[in-house]
């Protein structure tokens, strides 16, 4: 795996970010979440990052996840 992390997805709801992270882990893809929400008002997004080598496969899995 490469060392470069690439932003592949953003979502406003924390539970969806965690579901996506777990789904990617189930497919042996390490995902990292960066919470950019304001702590008081929950404005902003949670960003999902993966290793550069996993970007294409992760995007395909997220698309399948969204379609179901």
Buried (B, 14 or more C-beta within 10 A) or exposed (E): EEEEBBEBBEBEEEEBBBEBBEBBEEEEBBBEBEEEBEEEEEEEBBBBBBBEBBBEBBBEBBEEBEEE
